Amino acid sequence: MISNDPYAELERRFGRLSAINRAGAILNWDRSTMMPEGASEDRADQLATLNVLAHEIMVAPDMPALLARAEEGRPILGVWQSANLREMRHAWTHANALPADLVEARTRAASTCEMAWREARKRADFKSLLPSLAEVVTLTRRVGEAKAAALGLSLYDALLDEYEPGGRSARIDARFDELATFLPGLLQRVMERQKLAGDPLPLDGPFPVEAQRALGEKLIRAIGFDFAHGRLDVSAHPFTGGTPDDVRVTTRYDEADFARALMGVLHECGHALYELGLPRDWRRQPVGAARGMVLHESQSLLMEMQACRSDAFIAFAAPLMRTAFGRAGPAWESSNIHRLYTRVAPGLIRVDADEVTYPLHIMLRYRLERAILAGDLALADLPAAWNDGMAELLGIVPADDAMGCLQDIHWPDGAWGYFPTYTLGALAAAQLFASACRADASLMTAIGQGDFAPLLGWLRINVHGKGSLVDTDTLLTEATGASLGTSAFKAHLESRYLPA
Amino acid sequence: MISNDPYAELERRFGRLSAINRAGAILNWDRSTMMPEGASEDRADQLATLNVLAHEIMVAPDMPALLARAEEGRPILGVWQSANLREMRHAWTHANALPADLVEARTRAASTCEMAWREARKRADFKSLLPSLAEVVTLTRRVGEAKAAALGLSLYDALLDEYEPGGRSARIDARFDELATFLPGLLQRVMERQKLAGDPLPLDGPFPVEAQRALGEKLIRAIGFDFAHGRLDVSAHPFTGGTPDDVRVTTRYDEADFARALMGVLHECGHALYELGLPRDWRRQPVGAARGMVLHESQSLLMEMQACRSDAFIAFAAPLMRTAFGRAGPAWESSNIHRLYTRVAPGLIRVDADEVTYPLHIMLRYRLERAILAGDLALADLPAAWNDGMAELLGIVPADDAMGCLQDIHWPDGAWGYFPTYTLGALAAAQLFASACRADASLMTAIGQGDFAPLLGWLRINVHGKGSLVDTDTLLTEATGASLGTSAFKAHLESRYLPA
């Protein structure tokens, strides 16, 4: 198809692509929350078809010419249009880097390996996973090589670039080295301090699901979650899905422990607010999408870790918790709840880790996945390398691989290059939150009154509303005065866990 | 695209079309049950995009050649493949009969008119609807003319053919004439009989929603609804949606009256069982789809009217109702509940009508929509014609048009030619149920024990499992020994409402 306005034609095609992907996002949400179990093959067929339709738009034979002609005309485009065209080119390069058979082989291998992983984890049997995981690694390398060639990047950076456009391992190495120098000493001091202070009092359940749900809803409504454009439901694995106009947050309730679901809901609410705040005029074009996993994770961690585990917020939330569950007494004082919510302890499981030890879990995975992809670590040696790393970084060793190198879905699922974005997100969260507090001295006081408008207002302007207009480091520099670093994160940990 | 096996290529394309439509069906269900109100424009964009993608498959330039080549090779196809090819041709003819701008104009006019109708009905103001309804009629005529030319049918039959493939007004006229001769006399005798018997005792509420939901779920589970392949939820307007592997039934609960939601759920369950029973190997091809609206409505009415308003079923269900709501006493005896569930009274509103008067509502609409499309009745004269028809057929006249010609969404929504399928469905339901009972003398006894397996088994073989293999009349003839007639329906009404 030849168009007189190649850029307009590209917007039309990417708008259609967006509609297909948004439809798929709702169907994915339904699959995890509503779908009867007998419909999984039916749904897989629907989603595969939508993927094919989306892919066909990206690999249409006239796309290179359209992109090239639009890029020639670039001077007449506005700043959003130019950035949109850049993002179109980036998405097109990723989609066209891989031959169709490799895409299909990778999807199939990941699906097979994920099923094997569920069994292997149950039986703590890493050996049974080896063949399918080896296939995933082989195909991930082929994907990485193809993308590296298309993007002019190293293999690992090409994989990382899928999750965090512009992310580079050299910069990750530098940040992680700083954390490796800092965290072990901090951890030791925090543990000593906690030991002296004694254990906080436990909050005894049961906590009825409906009361938990109502409390979570009340708190995220206060934070700014818009129920005219979103829902809160239940799924086995909490996530934020849907579309920017229709965000679907999920959680999982445990009647013995309300804190986990509640903090999970606040975490997902951070993701949701990012989506809800994407630029209204551009959210159906590439430039209006969330910037990448680093900023996405920064928004959930900013909400959960920076804002909602603060003294100020817990002082606001504690009376609501007492009312929700009809409890009182010393355990339900906000000071005790704050101690519970900021408890630090090296543990075996990443998803259960506190914010001090979490980066150590990530550094281990980052180190191992790079070694495996580079061929420096044989898959068969992964369990031993994992356990050595745990001993070195956290001082503990799992009793079996289920609690060790089999705990995460990422590698079996083919998500290599994803892990570092968690910790980069934590760094960005601290950096953004510190800047927001500097910009508005009353922001923390407002949070202590359950008023998130000042924080949300700042995030809307400095993060959410920018979509993918600029890259992550540029956005951070514009918002905080510096590219992504560790100083704000380190200062945050010291001030929260080692207050003077 | 040139294929060596044109039929296989067609199956591939129609399979993709099916996946797109199934995805759309889930998104439509979500829109009515789950979607936050602020997402309607987002969802409309997703659904419009899926419609365009589906339409593009149908109007692909190489489709005529593919169909023609497959039809040349037809002798080598099996019976299902041949029927599938026939259905593909039929779907293609419908889709290609209309120019794209007419499809779009019709959709837009219906959408505008539907919005105007909601307002007009609220204010009982038919005049305000006239301009947008006139536009819908004009475009419906153009659609009918285009389809009449493509299909070699009259204008009305071409419209009817969208909802009931093979349906013809000449046969409808004959059946409706028989009903017109029969029903008024029957109605009079039933009313007299009811008057002599006195009023049944009312069932006093409130009936908590959760108890209603649990009872409905229990009963449809007993009937054979498979919750591994379906759900029961709430929506403003009850419907059955989703896909044959993932059927989504909805209802609306009224705490003052449980009978309505319960009968509604049983009615939708009949639709759902049809979808769930479609031929497993073909349900993603045209030949595996439900045959048309007549058989679809027959399945809901067979379940609701024939099976679940029977003495036998109500004797089974009454104790469950008493337990569900913790009630007892004379009003809750099954004989009284049966009298409540088979109450006959001429009323103004179609959706509230009993099975004796319902066909009279349909005959009125059928007569009027044909006259309007033929140009024999001016739209401005519709309210008067409606009221005259009500007086003649049911002996009552609405006080305003909200209770009269503004009550139904069909005409504003562009669904002309749809109404007769309701009553043809009622005829088919009676005919099929009578045959099932003849084929298995213990079927009614089983229903009285809450055992629907014999009925469902018969329906699976004689209706559901045939999909669109043969046309409606052939299917009925194979299943019942005769094409669609009125005698079983008349016998049913006489035996239920005028027992000896």
Interface residues (C-beta under 8 A of the other chain):
Chain A: R16 A19 I20 R22 A23 I26 L27 D30 M34 M35 P36 E37 G38 A39 E41 D42 R43 D45 Q46 L47 A48 T49 L50 V52 L53 D226 F227 A228 H229 G230 R231 T243 D245 D246 R284
Chain B: R16 A19 I20 R22 A23 I26 L27 D30 M34 M35 P36 E37 G38 A39 E41 D42 R43 D45 Q46 L47 A48 T49 L50 V52 L53 D226 F227 A228 H229 G230 R231 T243 D245 D246 R284
